[in-house]
Amino acid sequence: MASTSSALKKVVSEKLYDMAVICSEEAAKAFRMSVLAKNIEDYKSNSTRFLIVGKKGLPVKSGKKYKTSIAFYFSADAPGTLYQVLAEFNEAEVNMTRVESSANPSIPGGYVFYVDFEGHSQDIKIKKMLSCVRKLVKGMKLFGSY
């Protein structure tokens, strides 16, 4: 389903009472459904990120700590390409908080790398670093800062 609330709505509207939905307690109450189990996470420190996506960024607030998310890929898989990008983060002294990869369907044997890091995309240091990264990759998408 597209979301937990749409799954809950489907269960209620289609009377699929032999099914369960993982959702918030508030959503269950709103649909007058019973909560069967609480605290079902594997780890108490689990968290889910929810972001508001829009065409315009929000104004930068001084003193606030930001994270930025990007994705990038290379024209071909070759030794040292990822290292060169990661070296740019090291040179700029920017802390990465998440690095993931997944297969790139448009490039056989290629990958898309997703990176979250500390700092705002409008910070001078971050702008300079991202400019260097863009020169090393075939494509890069800046998802935004939050």
C-alpha positions in Angstrom: 0.0 0.0 0.0 1.1 3.6 -0.5 0.9 4.3 3.3 -0.2 2.8 6.6 -3.3 5.0 6.7 -4.3 3.9 3.2 -3.9 0.3 4.2 -6.0 0.9 7.3 -8.7 2.6 5.2 -8.8 -0.4 2.9 -9.1 -2.9 5.7 -12.0 -0.9 7.2 -13.8 0.0 3.9 -13.6 -3.5 2.6 -14.2 -5.2 6.0 -11.0 -7.2 5.7 -11.1 -8.0 9.4 -8.9 -11.1 9.1 -6.0 -8.7 8.3 -3.9 -6.4 10.4 -2.2 -3.1 9.7 0.9 -1.6 11.3 -0.1 2.0 12.1 -0.1 4.6 14.7 -2.4 4.3 17.7 -4.0 7.6 16.6 -4.9 6.2 13.2 -6.4 3.1 14.8 -8.6 5.3 17.1 -9.6 7.5 14.1 -10.9 4.4 12.3 -12.4 2.9 15.5 -10.1 -0.1 15.2 -8.5 -2.1 18.1 -4.8 -2.0 18.7 -3.6 -5.6 18.8 0.0 -5.0 19.8 2.2 -2.1 20.8 6.0 -1.6 20.7 6.5 -4.2 17.9 9.8 -2.7 16.7 13.0 -4.9 16.8 15.0 -2.2 18.5 13.7 0.5 20.8 15.9 3.1 19.1 14.3 2.5 15.7 13.0 5.6 14.0 11.3 6.5 10.7 12.0 9.7 8.8 9.2 11.6 7.3 10.1 14.5 5.0 8.1 17.2 3.3 9.1 17.4 -0.3 8.5 20.5 -2.3 9.9 22.5 -5.2 11.1 25.3 -2.9 13.4 24.9 0.0 12.7 26.3 3.4 14.7 29.3 4.7 17.9 28.3 6.5 17.8 29.0 10.2 21.0 29.9 11.9 22.1 27.7 14.7 20.1 24.7 13.5 21.9 21.5 12.6 20.9 20.2 9.1 21.3 17.0 7.2 21.4 16.8 3.4 20.5 13.8 1.2 22.0 13.1 -2.2 22.1 10.2 -4.7 24.8 9.8 -7.4 26.0 7.2 -9.9 29.0 6.6 -12.2 29.1 6.0 -15.9 30.8 2.6 -15.2 31.8 0.5 -12.2 35.5 0.9 -11.7 38.0 0.6 -8.9 38.5 3.8 -6.9 35.5 5.8 -8.2 33.5 5.6 -4.9 36.7 6.3 -2.9 37.3 9.5 -4.9 33.8 10.8 -4.0 34.2 9.8 -0.3 37.6 11.5 -0.3 35.7 14.8 -1.1 33.7 14.4 2.1 36.9 13.8 4.1 38.7 16.8 2.6 35.7 19.1 3.4 35.5 17.5 6.9 31.8 16.6 6.3 30.4 13.8 8.4 28.3 11.2 6.4 25.5 9.7 8.5 24.3 7.1 6.0 25.6 5.5 2.9 23.6 3.0 0.9 23.7 1.5 -2.6 21.4 -0.2 -4.9 21.6 -1.6 -8.4 21.3 1.0 -11.2 18.9 -0.5 -13.7 20.1 1.8 -16.5 23.8 0.8 -16.2 24.5 -3.0 -16.1 26.7 -3.7 -13.1 26.4 -0.1 -11.9 25.1 1.3 -8.7 23.3 4.3 -7.3 24.7 5.6 -4.0 22.6 7.4 -1.5 24.3 9.5 1.1 23.0 11.6 4.0 25.5 14.0 5.6 25.6 16.8 8.1 25.3 20.3 6.8 23.0 22.4 4.6 23.3 22.5 0.8 23.5 26.3 1.0 26.6 26.2 3.3 29.6 27.5 1.4 31.7 24.4 2.4 28.9 22.0 1.3 28.3 23.9 -2.0 32.1 23.6 -2.8 32.2 19.9 -1.9 29.1 19.1 -4.0 30.6 20.9 -6.9 33.7 18.7 -6.7 31.5 15.6 -6.4 29.5 16.5 -9.5 32.7 16.5 -11.5 33.5 12.9 -10.4 30.1 11.3 -11.1 27.9 10.8 -14.2 24.8 12.1 -12.4 23.8 13.4 -9.0 20.5 14.4 -7.4 20.3 16.7 -4.5 17.2 15.7 -2.6 17.5 18.6 -0.1 18.4 19.7 3.3 16.3 19.2 6.4 
